[in-house]
Amino acid sequence: MVWSDIAKIILVLLVIVIIGNLWFHFVDGLLEKIKGVLFPPKNSVWHTLPEETKQETEETKQ
Amino acid sequence: MGLFGKLFKGPEIDMEKSNANAAKMRALFDHVVPEGAKYRLIFGYTEDVSRFNFGFVHGSKTKIGNLIVGWDEASKTIVVVPTVPDLSGCGDATFYRQGEILKAYRNKYPTDAFVIYPDKKGYIAINAYDWLDDESLYVYVSQEEELKAFTDFFQSQFATK
């Protein structure tokens, strides 16, 4: 009987952890979306690695 | 080397990969920073940690931002360029000139990050290590000497306290 009680407690704790994590990710995701609407990110430019460098580093690896 | 020697040797750095990534860092940096060749480079990163605590359940979520950090001793300037672990691209550069910033110091706890406050509104905390193994999160580059040089520069010439 003792083992079944321990298993039940572990199961309950596991459920609490899973629900807690889901709740955190739900709230965190919601906050991120609200932040995104209220403070839209500035349009930052993204520069890609120059083609010559890509080729050079590939050649060095070979 | 014996079996135990190999076991306790720890992970070895792939210098070929490290050198290739150092070249990519240089190419990206020079691409977005005028007179980029004046600057010495290290890889650094920022951490954005959000914590949660619901009694039994508590933990944290960490977002890592990879950075190419350049510094020029002559002009006492640090330049930060955001990038990604595979170095396929980078964002625009941000300049921190020693004479124009509010304050800068080396943190002690919880990490020994390099902290720069450009003004009262915000700050950047740059973490840097001589090598980080996890390629999915960090740029794979060995930078022992460069990190030492950057630390010396930051503490002797850039820090305000």
Backbone of each chain as ProteinMPNN parsed JSONL, in Angstrom:
{"seq_chain_A": "MVWSDIAKIILVLLVIVIIGNLWFHFVDGLLEKIKGVLFPPKNSVWHTLPEETKQETEETKQ", "coords_chain_A": {"N_chain_A": [[0.827, -1.207, 0.0], [1.978, 1.175, 0.709], [3.736, 1.746, -1.376], [2.003, 2.268, -3.498], [0.797, 4.583, -2.595], [2.986, 6.348, -2.613], [3.506, 6.369, -5.35], [1.191, 7.592, -6.235], [1.465, 10.154, -5.145], [3.778, 11.016, -6.48], [2.798, 11.026, -9.079], [0.832, 13.024, -8.888], [2.49, 15.252, -8.344], [3.937, 15.293, -10.708], [1.927, 15.93, -12.552], [1.313, 18.48, -11.637], [3.712, 19.807, -12.227], [3.773, 19.586, -15.044], [1.401, 20.977, -15.766], [2.022, 23.455, -14.684], [4.247, 24.211, -16.254], [3.05, 24.332, -18.796], [1.231, 26.376, -18.333], [3.002, 28.491, -17.78], [4.304, 28.764, -20.296], [2.117, 29.465, -21.828], [1.26, 31.942, -20.671], [3.636, 33.387, -20.978], [3.917, 33.398, -23.777], [1.639, 34.842, -24.44], [2.211, 37.322, -23.254], [4.447, 38.026, -24.794], [3.209, 38.392, -27.279], [1.517, 40.541, -26.719], [3.408, 42.464, -26.082], [4.635, 42.637, -28.578], [2.576, 43.797, -30.071], [2.097, 46.229, -28.739], [4.661, 47.401, -28.593], [6.044, 47.419, -31.376], [8.675, 45.63, -33.048], [11.648, 47.298, -34.164], [12.34, 47.863, -37.605], [14.849, 46.065, -38.325], [17.78, 45.638, -40.244], [18.964, 42.729, -41.937], [21.988, 41.248, -42.608], [23.464, 39.07, -44.899], [26.014, 36.488, -44.924], [28.844, 37.264, -46.906], [29.176, 35.877, -50.216], [31.739, 35.059, -51.185], [33.195, 34.558, -48.862], [31.789, 32.43, -47.795], [32.358, 30.444, -49.704], [35.156, 30.319, -49.47], [35.526, 29.407, -46.806], [34.313, 26.932, -46.991], [36.024, 25.664, -48.794], [38.367, 25.622, -47.253], [37.596, 23.832, -45.268], [37.45, 21.477, -46.762]], "CA_chain_A": [[0.0, 0.0, 0.0], [2.848, 2.349, 0.806], [4.268, 2.046, -2.708], [0.95, 2.863, -4.331], [0.627, 5.964, -2.124], [4.127, 7.121, -3.128], [3.293, 6.526, -6.795], [0.115, 8.59, -6.423], [2.039, 11.49, -4.846], [4.679, 11.37, -7.595], [1.937, 11.33, -10.23], [0.218, 14.344, -8.658], [3.554, 16.25, -8.515], [4.242, 15.336, -12.14], [0.838, 16.675, -13.205], [1.484, 19.897, -11.255], [4.853, 20.336, -12.995], [3.373, 19.708, -16.46], [0.435, 22.075, -15.89], [2.774, 24.691, -14.396], [5.047, 24.562, -17.437], [2.133, 24.742, -19.87], [0.702, 27.683, -17.932], [4.081, 29.471, -17.97], [4.515, 29.031, -21.721], [0.913, 30.154, -22.308], [1.323, 33.336, -20.209], [4.819, 33.995, -21.601], [3.587, 33.613, -25.189], [0.65, 35.921, -24.474], [2.932, 38.565, -22.959], [5.278, 38.343, -25.973], [2.326, 38.905, -28.331], [1.064, 41.88, -26.304], [4.583, 43.331, -26.255], [4.825, 42.811, -30.019], [1.553, 44.72, -30.573], [2.296, 47.559, -28.131], [5.99, 47.927, -28.973], [6.501, 46.632, -32.534], [10.125, 45.683, -33.208], [12.127, 48.191, -35.224], [12.716, 47.109, -38.799], [16.303, 45.986, -38.404], [18.252, 45.021, -41.484], [19.753, 41.519, -41.725], [22.989, 41.092, -43.665], [23.922, 37.675, -45.001], [27.463, 36.303, -45.088], [29.243, 37.406, -48.318], [29.338, 34.579, -50.903], [33.159, 34.652, -51.296], [33.627, 34.005, -47.574], [31.181, 31.1, -47.68], [33.124, 29.511, -50.537], [36.502, 30.172, -48.903], [35.49, 28.562, -45.602], [34.001, 25.565, -47.432], [37.266, 25.124, -49.372], [39.292, 25.367, -46.146], [37.166, 22.596, -44.594], [37.783, 20.322, -47.613]], "C_chain_A": [[0.867, 1.265, 0.0], [3.351, 2.758, -0.577], [3.227, 2.715, -3.599], [0.694, 4.319, -3.909], [1.74, 6.867, -2.665], [3.943, 7.399, -4.623], [2.236, 7.586, -7.068], [0.66, 10.011, -6.204], [2.933, 11.952, -5.995], [3.869, 11.781, -8.827], [1.318, 12.723, -10.101], [1.255, 15.447, -8.879], [3.895, 16.434, -9.991], [3.2, 16.157, -12.893], [0.971, 18.167, -12.905], [2.603, 20.533, -12.081], [4.458, 20.572, -14.455], [2.419, 20.892, -16.642], [1.126, 23.421, -15.669], [3.571, 25.151, -15.596], [4.165, 25.045, -18.587], [1.594, 26.142, -19.595], [1.75, 28.773, -18.159], [4.239, 29.811, -19.444], [3.317, 29.765, -22.342], [0.988, 31.644, -21.952], [2.489, 34.064, -20.897], [4.556, 34.331, -23.067], [2.629, 34.782, -25.362], [1.319, 37.279, -24.253], [3.787, 39.013, -24.146], [4.431, 38.962, -27.07], [1.869, 40.318, -28.003], [2.207, 42.884, -26.495], [4.789, 43.664, -27.725], [3.84, 43.799, -30.613], [1.809, 46.131, -30.053], [3.613, 48.209, -28.553], [6.535, 47.133, -30.155], [8.008, 46.75, -32.719], [10.527, 46.593, -34.365], [12.561, 47.339, -36.416], [14.239, 47.074, -38.943], [16.708, 45.211, -39.656], [19.075, 43.789, -41.13], [20.699, 41.336, -42.908], [23.434, 39.634, -43.709], [25.431, 37.63, -45.251], [27.832, 36.437, -46.572], [29.583, 36.043, -48.951], [30.797, 34.103, -50.951], [33.634, 33.989, -50.007], [33.069, 32.612, -47.372], [32.01, 30.075, -48.431], [34.501, 29.247, -49.943], [36.503, 29.227, -47.709], [35.148, 27.114, -45.955], [35.258, 24.887, -47.99], [38.27, 24.769, -48.279], [38.936, 24.07, -45.442], [37.563, 21.358, -45.388], [39.296, 20.136, -47.669]], "O_chain_A": [[0.532, 2.275, -0.62], [3.392, 3.941, -0.914], [3.547, 3.625, -4.364], [0.413, 5.176, -4.746], [1.49, 7.986, -3.112], [4.189, 8.507, -5.098], [2.359, 8.377, -8.003], [0.362, 10.933, -6.962], [2.87, 13.102, -6.431], [4.201, 12.743, -9.519], [1.281, 13.495, -11.059], [0.96, 16.458, -9.517], [4.11, 17.549, -10.467], [3.535, 16.969, -13.755], [0.775, 19.01, -13.78], [2.464, 21.653, -12.573], [4.765, 21.616, -15.031], [2.595, 21.707, -17.548], [0.855, 24.396, -16.37], [3.579, 26.336, -15.928], [4.48, 26.025, -19.262], [1.51, 26.98, -20.493], [1.433, 29.848, -18.668], [4.3, 30.983, -19.815], [3.476, 30.575, -23.256], [0.804, 32.503, -22.815], [2.347, 35.204, -21.339], [4.921, 35.406, -23.542], [2.765, 35.595, -26.276], [1.04, 38.249, -24.957], [3.853, 40.198, -24.47], [4.845, 39.923, -27.719], [1.832, 41.188, -28.873], [2.008, 43.991, -26.995], [5.078, 44.806, -28.084], [4.177, 44.55, -31.528], [1.75, 47.103, -30.805], [3.67, 49.406, -28.832], [7.391, 46.268, -29.975], [8.568, 47.836, -32.567], [9.856, 46.658, -35.394], [13.083, 46.237, -36.25], [14.836, 47.933, -39.592], [16.047, 44.253, -40.057], [19.803, 43.794, -40.138], [20.268, 41.276, -44.059], [23.743, 39.04, -42.677], [26.033, 38.595, -45.722], [27.206, 35.795, -47.416], [30.19, 35.18, -48.316], [31.075, 32.915, -50.785], [34.37, 33.002, -50.034], [33.747, 31.723, -46.858], [32.332, 29.005, -47.916], [34.965, 28.107, -49.91], [37.363, 28.354, -47.6], [35.625, 26.182, -45.308], [35.531, 23.719, -47.712], [38.945, 23.743, -48.36], [39.813, 23.296, -45.061], [37.953, 20.335, -44.824], [39.78, 19.219, -48.332]]}, "seq_chain_B": "MGLFGKLFKGPEIDMEKSNANAAKMRALFDHVVPEGAKYRLIFGYTEDVSRFNFGFVHGSKTKIGNLIVGWDEASKTIVVVPTVPDLSGCGDATFYRQGEILKAYRNKYPTDAFVIYPDKKGYIAINAYDWLDDESLYVYVSQEEELKAFTDFFQSQFATK", "coords_chain_B": {"N_chain_B": [[49.193, 8.081, -24.968], [47.385, 6.914, -22.175], [44.412, 4.951, -21.39], [43.013, 6.146, -19.251], [44.075, 8.674, -19.334], [43.003, 9.622, -21.727], [40.336, 9.541, -21.058], [40.122, 11.492, -19.058], [40.904, 13.746, -20.327], [39.111, 15.528, -21.43], [36.893, 17.533, -23.567], [38.051, 18.147, -26.911], [39.193, 20.922, -28.846], [38.071, 21.693, -32.084], [40.132, 22.982, -34.182], [40.144, 23.663, -36.856], [37.491, 24.113, -37.525], [37.012, 26.176, -35.742], [38.769, 28.174, -36.691], [37.651, 28.62, -39.216], [35.187, 29.682, -38.486], [36.055, 31.976, -37.162], [37.015, 33.401, -39.33], [34.639, 33.817, -40.714], [33.305, 35.422, -38.862], [34.91, 37.687, -38.956], [34.492, 38.449, -41.65], [31.737, 39.067, -41.675], [31.662, 41.128, -39.785], [33.368, 43.084, -40.924], [31.826, 43.624, -43.114], [29.629, 45.068, -42.161], [30.599, 47.087, -40.552], [32.146, 50.189, -40.864], [35.549, 50.602, -41.749], [36.265, 48.215, -40.506], [38.451, 46.57, -40.124], [40.086, 47.757, -38.275], [39.352, 46.91, -35.834], [39.651, 44.497, -33.19], [38.402, 41.189, -32.647], [35.961, 39.376, -30.705], [33.834, 36.605, -29.772], [30.71, 36.966, -28.222], [27.89, 36.776, -25.956], [24.43, 37.466, -25.118], [22.145, 37.059, -22.388], [18.76, 36.467, -21.837], [16.784, 36.094, -19.269], [13.808, 34.671, -18.171], [11.877, 34.165, -15.327], [9.808, 31.848, -13.508], [7.459, 31.066, -10.927], [5.42, 29.004, -9.277], [4.722, 28.105, -6.608], [5.064, 24.864, -6.015], [5.984, 24.511, -8.557], [8.611, 25.779, -10.269], [10.866, 27.58, -12.353], [12.903, 28.481, -15.2], [13.279, 30.401, -18.244], [15.524, 30.767, -20.811], [16.797, 33.059, -23.126], [19.145, 33.188, -25.65], [21.345, 35.481, -27.114], [23.466, 35.812, -29.771], [26.604, 37.453, -30.308], [28.889, 39.44, -32.228], [31.696, 40.895, -31.084], [33.528, 43.769, -31.34], [36.562, 45.6, -30.755], [38.32, 48.69, -30.451], [41.3, 49.92, -29.498], [42.552, 52.38, -29.854], [40.54, 54.308, -30.407], [38.981, 53.833, -28.251], [36.591, 52.276, -28.41], [33.786, 50.115, -28.456], [32.195, 47.771, -30.489], [29.151, 46.247, -31.242], [27.728, 43.515, -32.831], [24.851, 41.843, -33.707], [24.347, 38.337, -34.192], [23.975, 34.927, -35.477], [24.27, 31.465, -34.32], [25.327, 29.86, -36.488], [26.529, 31.702, -38.048], [25.426, 32.726, -40.421], [24.487, 35.16, -41.058], [24.091, 38.666, -40.073], [23.075, 41.398, -37.909], [22.566, 44.999, -37.74], [25.278, 47.151, -36.702], [26.089, 48.278, -33.378], [27.454, 51.036, -31.766], [29.605, 51.689, -29.049], [31.025, 54.229, -27.575], [33.667, 55.161, -25.478], [33.746, 57.739, -24.341], [31.142, 58.552, -24.599], [29.338, 56.933, -23.301], [27.196, 56.065, -20.454], [27.974, 54.477, -18.196], [30.293, 51.766, -17.514], [31.161, 48.494, -16.578], [32.739, 45.568, -15.126], [30.896, 42.809, -14.347], [30.322, 41.008, -11.245], [28.694, 39.117, -9.991], [25.689, 37.454, -10.923], [27.188, 36.459, -13.032], [30.369, 36.932, -14.7], [29.998, 39.173, -16.479], [30.469, 41.641, -19.112], [29.414, 44.776, -18.646], [27.58, 47.357, -20.148], [26.268, 50.565, -20.03], [24.692, 52.515, -22.185], [23.02, 54.689, -21.881], [20.574, 56.014, -19.533], [18.384, 54.502, -20.042], [18.727, 51.825, -20.831], [20.716, 48.767, -20.959], [23.558, 46.7, -21.865], [24.652, 43.428, -21.367], [27.455, 41.665, -21.794], [28.429, 38.428, -22.202], [31.316, 36.402, -22.19], [33.428, 33.745, -23.146], [36.353, 31.573, -23.278], [35.921, 29.386, -24.9], [33.05, 27.727, -26.137], [31.191, 24.807, -26.127], [28.666, 24.068, -27.15], [27.282, 24.026, -30.127], [24.769, 24.522, -31.112], [23.755, 26.616, -29.735], [25.734, 28.55, -29.398], [28.402, 30.423, -31.052], [30.94, 28.512, -32.481], [33.992, 28.884, -31.499], [37.424, 29.251, -30.694], [39.009, 31.314, -28.392], [40.969, 32.224, -26.594], [43.258, 33.941, -26.275], [42.322, 36.319, -27.447], [40.164, 36.914, -25.814], [41.429, 37.453, -23.408], [42.854, 39.73, -24.106], [40.728, 41.443, -24.674], [39.495, 41.585, -22.164], [41.511, 42.845, -20.673], [41.628, 45.306, -22.039], [38.994, 46.247, -21.594], [38.844, 46.483, -18.802], [41.003, 48.137, -18.14], [40.86, 50.362, -19.821], [38.249, 50.925, -20.745], [36.205, 50.564, -18.831], [34.251, 52.372, -16.418], [34.36, 52.404, -13.728]], "CA_chain_B": [[48.328, 8.417, -23.833], [46.631, 5.758, -21.71], [42.947, 5.028, -21.417], [42.551, 7.13, -18.268], [44.484, 9.989, -19.841], [42.02, 10.018, -22.737], [39.048, 9.757, -20.387], [40.123, 12.725, -18.277], [41.438, 14.846, -21.124], [38.041, 16.479, -21.708], [36.64, 17.746, -24.998], [39.11, 18.835, -27.653], [38.676, 21.96, -29.744], [38.331, 21.492, -33.504], [40.703, 24.276, -34.569], [39.772, 23.959, -38.247], [36.149, 24.707, -37.454], [37.154, 27.438, -35.023], [39.388, 29.149, -37.595], [36.675, 28.946, -40.271], [34.193, 30.571, -37.885], [36.708, 33.267, -36.914], [37.051, 34.092, -40.631], [33.266, 34.253, -41.001], [33.022, 36.551, -37.966], [35.631, 38.836, -39.513], [33.837, 38.873, -42.897], [30.47, 39.713, -41.335], [31.95, 42.371, -39.076], [33.897, 44.046, -41.895], [30.735, 43.923, -44.041], [28.667, 46.025, -41.6], [31.261, 48.166, -39.796], [33.152, 50.915, -41.656], [36.916, 50.409, -41.249], [36.158, 47.089, -39.565], [39.767, 45.957, -39.907], [40.735, 48.408, -37.127], [38.853, 46.309, -34.593], [39.892, 43.089, -32.859], [37.081, 40.589, -32.452], [35.66, 38.161, -29.933], [32.429, 36.222, -29.762], [30.064, 37.105, -26.921], [26.444, 36.525, -26.04], [23.585, 38.024, -24.057], [21.152, 36.119, -21.857], [17.516, 37.072, -21.355], [16.201, 35.026, -18.443], [12.513, 34.934, -17.533], [11.68, 33.158, -14.27], [8.437, 31.656, -13.051], [7.376, 30.37, -9.646], [4.045, 28.758, -8.847], [4.793, 27.211, -5.463], [5.847, 23.666, -6.328], [6.554, 24.59, -9.898], [9.36, 26.983, -10.607], [11.917, 27.331, -13.341], [13.276, 29.676, -15.954], [13.437, 30.254, -19.694], [16.639, 31.637, -21.182], [16.998, 33.336, -24.55], [20.545, 33.546, -25.896], [21.59, 36.306, -28.305], [24.894, 35.75, -30.131], [27.151, 38.758, -30.698], [30.295, 39.627, -32.597], [32.105, 42.092, -30.346], [34.795, 44.323, -31.825], [37.047, 46.737, -29.957], [39.461, 49.441, -30.982], [41.937, 50.566, -28.348], [42.897, 53.759, -30.177], [39.375, 55.188, -30.254], [38.254, 53.349, -27.059], [35.232, 51.995, -28.881], [33.337, 48.722, -28.575], [31.114, 47.637, -31.468], [28.438, 44.984, -31.049], [26.954, 43.115, -34.012], [24.109, 40.609, -33.424], [24.481, 37.295, -35.217], [23.377, 33.634, -35.136], [25.364, 30.51, -34.094], [25.983, 29.356, -37.7], [27.146, 32.872, -38.694], [24.918, 32.877, -41.787], [24.176, 36.57, -41.26], [24.195, 39.501, -38.867], [22.276, 42.626, -37.912], [23.325, 46.249, -37.791], [26.226, 47.339, -35.603], [25.858, 49.325, -32.382], [28.743, 51.557, -31.31], [29.69, 52.201, -27.681], [32.276, 54.988, -27.439], [33.924, 55.326, -24.046], [33.431, 59.097, -23.924], [29.716, 58.854, -24.76], [28.47, 56.032, -22.52], [26.912, 56.482, -19.078], [28.937, 53.743, -17.361], [30.645, 50.403, -17.942], [31.909, 47.782, -15.541], [32.74, 44.101, -15.197], [30.024, 42.275, -13.301], [30.927, 39.96, -10.412], [27.708, 38.086, -9.683], [25.916, 36.011, -10.978], [28.183, 36.1, -14.055], [31.357, 38.004, -14.864], [29.697, 39.78, -17.778], [30.914, 43.012, -19.362], [28.153, 45.525, -18.674], [27.7, 48.724, -20.684], [25.055, 51.392, -20.02], [24.873, 53.652, -23.096], [22.276, 55.792, -21.255], [19.82, 55.536, -18.364], [17.23, 53.694, -20.466], [18.974, 50.394, -21.01], [22.105, 48.327, -20.831], [23.868, 45.424, -22.506], [25.595, 42.62, -20.587], [28.097, 40.751, -22.749], [29.145, 37.291, -21.611], [32.301, 35.861, -23.136], [34.281, 32.668, -22.627], [37.39, 31.239, -24.261], [35.372, 28.424, -25.855], [31.797, 27.097, -25.713], [31.071, 23.584, -26.922], [27.339, 23.837, -27.708], [27.175, 24.748, -31.4], [23.392, 24.895, -31.434], [23.44, 27.859, -29.027], [26.818, 29.544, -29.449], [29.366, 30.327, -32.15], [32.046, 27.615, -32.125], [35.274, 29.547, -31.763], [38.371, 29.26, -29.585], [39.444, 32.716, -28.382], [41.606, 32.447, -25.296], [44.107, 35.148, -26.297], [41.509, 37.49, -27.75], [39.358, 37.221, -24.629], [42.328, 38.056, -22.418], [43.132, 41.092, -24.583], [39.497, 42.23, -24.513], [39.308, 41.812, -20.727], [42.497, 43.865, -20.284], [41.186, 46.584, -22.604], [37.759, 46.686, -20.937], [39.061, 46.869, -17.408], [41.984, 49.211, -17.955], [40.603, 51.558, -20.63], [36.853, 51.206, -21.088], [35.345, 50.598, -17.641], [34.191, 53.701, -15.811], [34.568, 52.313, -12.269]], "C_chain_B": [[47.472, 7.216, -23.461], [45.133, 6.002, -21.753], [42.429, 6.115, -20.467], [42.909, 8.552, -18.687], [43.466, 10.509, -20.837], [40.678, 10.351, -22.088], [38.995, 11.112, -19.7], [40.631, 13.934, -19.047], [40.385, 15.929, -21.398], [37.865, 16.702, -23.19], [37.779, 18.521, -25.668], [38.498, 19.832, -28.628], [39.057, 21.612, -31.182], [38.82, 22.835, -34.067], [40.345, 24.667, -35.999], [38.42, 24.671, -38.282], [36.215, 26.084, -36.801], [37.729, 28.528, -35.939], [38.425, 29.584, -38.698], [35.63, 29.916, -39.719], [34.788, 31.947, -37.573], [36.762, 34.082, -38.212], [35.664, 34.613, -41.006], [32.895, 35.464, -40.146], [33.652, 37.819, -38.513], [34.92, 39.366, -40.759], [32.532, 39.605, -42.6], [30.707, 41.08, -40.706], [32.413, 43.451, -40.057], [32.819, 44.498, -42.888], [29.818, 45.027, -43.492], [29.316, 47.197, -40.85], [32.289, 48.866, -40.694], [34.527, 50.811, -40.98], [36.96, 49.288, -40.199], [37.501, 46.469, -39.214], [40.504, 46.555, -38.708], [40.436, 47.672, -35.815], [39.332, 44.87, -34.421], [38.552, 42.488, -32.455], [37.07, 39.45, -31.438], [34.185, 37.835, -30.131], [31.906, 36.402, -28.339], [28.585, 36.79, -27.063], [25.725, 37.224, -24.892], [22.6, 36.95, -23.612], [19.941, 36.902, -21.384], [16.782, 35.982, -20.587], [14.85, 35.468, -17.899], [12.244, 33.795, -16.546], [10.215, 33.035, -13.924], [8.436, 30.82, -11.779], [5.915, 30.234, -9.24], [4.072, 27.778, -7.673], [5.679, 26.025, -5.752], [6.612, 23.813, -7.641], [7.312, 25.891, -10.088], [10.488, 26.632, -11.564], [12.236, 28.604, -14.068], [13.396, 29.357, -17.433], [14.508, 31.251, -20.127], [16.709, 31.804, -22.697], [18.43, 33.81, -24.727], [20.633, 34.391, -27.175], [23.083, 36.308, -28.601], [25.372, 37.107, -30.663], [28.58, 38.637, -31.223], [30.695, 40.948, -31.947], [33.477, 42.545, -30.859], [35.248, 45.452, -30.918], [38.278, 47.35, -30.591], [40.067, 50.244, -29.832], [42.199, 52.041, -28.613], [41.72, 54.701, -29.943], [38.534, 54.816, -29.029], [36.776, 53.092, -27.392], [34.981, 50.487, -28.913], [32.16, 48.705, -29.544], [30.485, 46.266, -31.311], [27.56, 44.71, -32.264], [26.2, 41.822, -33.682], [24.254, 39.597, -34.555], [23.776, 36.018, -34.747], [24.5, 32.591, -35.035], [26.06, 30.005, -35.364], [26.627, 30.476, -38.535], [26.697, 33.046, -40.155], [24.588, 34.339, -42.086], [24.335, 37.346, -39.974], [23.321, 40.738, -39.02], [23.164, 43.854, -38.005], [24.198, 46.398, -36.538], [25.768, 48.456, -34.66], [27.214, 49.736, -31.825], [28.639, 52.06, -29.88], [31.052, 52.888, -27.538], [32.458, 55.379, -25.988], [33.513, 56.702, -23.542], [31.944, 59.406, -23.926], [28.799, 58.009, -23.884], [28.253, 56.575, -21.107], [27.885, 55.798, -18.11], [29.2, 52.354, -17.94], [31.451, 49.757, -16.837], [31.843, 46.281, -15.773], [31.917, 43.588, -14.034], [30.745, 41.197, -12.488], [29.968, 38.786, -10.199], [26.394, 38.401, -10.367], [26.907, 35.576, -12.063], [29.191, 37.233, -14.17], [31.211, 38.649, -16.245], [30.29, 41.192, -17.872], [29.65, 43.849, -19.572], [28.396, 46.95, -19.168], [26.322, 49.393, -20.63], [25.294, 52.552, -20.988], [24.159, 54.895, -22.57], [21.49, 55.204, -20.093], [18.73, 54.529, -18.746], [17.512, 52.196, -20.549], [20.441, 50.05, -20.849], [22.299, 47.057, -21.655], [24.902, 44.706, -21.625], [26.172, 41.557, -21.516], [28.833, 39.667, -21.974], [30.14, 36.769, -22.645], [33.163, 34.81, -22.441], [35.29, 32.284, -23.698], [36.915, 30.201, -25.282], [34.085, 27.839, -25.289], [31.475, 25.972, -26.688], [29.746, 23.47, -27.686], [27.103, 24.673, -28.97], [25.76, 25.179, -31.745], [23.023, 26.231, -30.79], [24.471, 28.957, -29.247], [27.702, 29.344, -30.687], [30.559, 29.48, -31.674], [33.363, 28.295, -32.483], [36.142, 29.531, -30.507], [39.04, 30.636, -29.551], [40.137, 33.09, -27.072], [42.396, 33.767, -25.262], [43.286, 36.414, -26.506], [40.684, 37.905, -26.53], [40.205, 37.91, -23.56], [42.609, 39.518, -22.807], [41.912, 41.994, -24.391], [39.274, 42.572, -23.038], [40.259, 42.91, -20.239], [42.054, 45.252, -20.754], [39.985, 47.12, -21.828], [38.053, 47.223, -19.538], [40.028, 48.041, -17.243], [41.609, 50.486, -18.715], [39.129, 51.909, -20.816], [35.956, 51.368, -19.859], [35.397, 51.963, -16.981], [34.33, 53.638, -14.292], [35.284, 51.023, -11.915]], "O_chain_B": [[46.896, 6.569, -24.335], [44.657, 7.084, -22.096], [41.54, 6.893, -20.814], [42.166, 9.501, -18.438], [43.103, 11.685, -20.809], [39.982, 11.284, -22.488], [37.977, 11.803, -19.741], [40.773, 15.021, -18.486], [40.723, 17.099, -21.575], [38.599, 16.13, -23.996], [38.38, 19.419, -25.078], [37.414, 19.605, -29.166], [40.207, 21.281, -31.468], [38.017, 23.711, -34.386], [40.253, 25.852, -36.322], [38.237, 25.678, -38.966], [35.565, 27.031, -37.245], [37.239, 29.657, -35.958], [38.381, 30.756, -39.071], [35.234, 30.86, -40.402], [34.107, 32.964, -37.703], [36.578, 35.299, -38.196], [35.53, 35.71, -41.548], [32.261, 36.406, -40.622], [33.031, 38.881, -38.537], [34.76, 40.576, -40.917], [32.249, 40.641, -43.2], [30.044, 42.059, -41.046], [31.924, 44.58, -40.032], [32.884, 45.601, -43.433], [29.289, 45.83, -44.26], [28.649, 48.187, -40.551], [33.194, 48.221, -41.224], [34.628, 50.924, -39.758], [37.605, 49.41, -39.157], [37.668, 45.907, -38.132], [41.434, 45.944, -38.181], [41.166, 47.796, -34.831], [39.409, 44.115, -35.391], [37.668, 43.198, -31.976], [38.02, 38.675, -31.325], [33.4, 38.664, -30.589], [32.575, 36.036, -27.372], [28.092, 36.565, -28.168], [26.309, 37.53, -23.852], [22.267, 36.043, -24.375], [20.064, 37.87, -20.632], [16.225, 35.059, -21.182], [14.746, 36.506, -17.246], [12.367, 32.619, -16.886], [9.461, 34.003, -14.032], [9.305, 29.971, -11.581], [5.257, 31.218, -8.902], [3.476, 26.705, -7.767], [6.904, 26.143, -5.74], [7.723, 23.308, -7.803], [6.725, 26.973, -10.069], [10.992, 25.508, -11.566], [11.883, 29.691, -13.612], [13.587, 28.206, -17.827], [14.404, 32.444, -19.839], [16.685, 30.829, -23.448], [18.878, 34.725, -24.036], [20.049, 34.034, -28.199], [23.88, 36.755, -27.776], [24.645, 37.808, -31.367], [29.373, 37.837, -30.727], [30.105, 41.991, -32.228], [34.451, 41.794, -30.814], [34.422, 46.182, -30.372], [39.134, 46.676, -31.166], [39.425, 51.132, -29.27], [42.082, 52.866, -27.707], [41.882, 55.767, -29.35], [37.487, 55.419, -28.794], [35.864, 53.613, -26.75], [35.83, 49.701, -29.332], [31.242, 49.519, -29.436], [31.179, 45.251, -31.254], [26.758, 45.549, -32.674], [26.833, 40.803, -33.404], [24.279, 39.963, -35.73], [23.065, 36.03, -33.742], [25.575, 32.798, -35.598], [27.263, 29.744, -35.333], [27.197, 30.219, -39.595], [27.48, 33.458, -41.011], [24.426, 34.711, -43.249], [24.664, 36.79, -38.926], [22.886, 41.077, -40.121], [24.353, 43.761, -38.307], [23.898, 45.852, -35.476], [25.15, 49.435, -35.079], [28.026, 48.887, -31.456], [27.698, 52.774, -29.535], [32.085, 52.233, -27.4], [31.531, 55.867, -25.343], [32.989, 56.823, -22.435], [31.513, 60.395, -23.334], [27.618, 58.324, -23.736], [29.007, 57.419, -20.624], [28.538, 56.461, -17.305], [28.425, 51.843, -18.749], [32.316, 50.39, -16.232], [30.999, 45.79, -16.522], [32.201, 43.892, -12.875], [31.667, 40.551, -12.986], [30.371, 37.623, -10.222], [26.009, 39.57, -10.384], [27.412, 34.455, -12.024], [28.903, 38.365, -13.782], [32.14, 38.672, -17.052], [30.57, 41.84, -16.863], [28.916, 43.658, -20.541], [29.283, 47.653, -18.685], [25.336, 48.846, -21.125], [26.025, 53.484, -20.652], [24.621, 56.017, -22.778], [21.699, 54.054, -19.708], [18.218, 53.8, -17.897], [16.605, 51.387, -20.352], [21.288, 50.917, -20.633], [21.335, 46.424, -22.084], [25.893, 45.3, -21.198], [25.459, 40.66, -21.966], [29.741, 39.95, -21.192], [29.833, 36.705, -23.835], [33.568, 34.98, -21.291], [35.122, 32.616, -24.871], [37.437, 30.139, -26.395], [34.022, 27.495, -24.109], [31.484, 26.157, -27.905], [29.699, 22.849, -28.747], [26.771, 25.856, -28.898], [25.556, 26.079, -32.56], [22.094, 26.903, -31.237], [24.136, 30.141, -29.279], [27.746, 28.266, -31.279], [31.108, 29.714, -30.597], [33.787, 28.278, -33.639], [35.657, 29.766, -29.4], [39.58, 31.083, -30.563], [39.898, 34.164, -26.521], [42.231, 34.588, -24.36], [43.505, 37.434, -25.854], [40.528, 39.094, -26.248], [39.745, 38.836, -22.893], [42.603, 40.414, -21.963], [42.039, 43.154, -23.999], [38.911, 43.699, -22.702], [39.858, 43.796, -19.485], [42.091, 46.228, -20.005], [39.952, 48.291, -21.449], [37.565, 48.285, -19.151], [39.889, 48.841, -16.318], [41.994, 51.579, -18.303], [38.797, 53.076, -21.025], [35.056, 52.208, -19.849], [36.432, 52.629, -16.976], [34.408, 54.673, -13.632], [35.548, 50.766, -10.741]]}, "name": "protein", "num_of_chains": 2, "seq": "MVWSDIAKIILVLLVIVIIGNLWFHFVDGLLEKIKGVLFPPKNSVWHTLPEETKQETEETKQMGLFGKLFKGPEIDMEKSNANAAKMRALFDHVVPEGAKYRLIFGYTEDVSRFNFGFVHGSKTKIGNLIVGWDEASKTIVVVPTVPDLSGCGDATFYRQGEILKAYRNKYPTDAFVIYPDKKGYIAINAYDWLDDESLYVYVSQEEELKAFTDFFQSQFATK"}
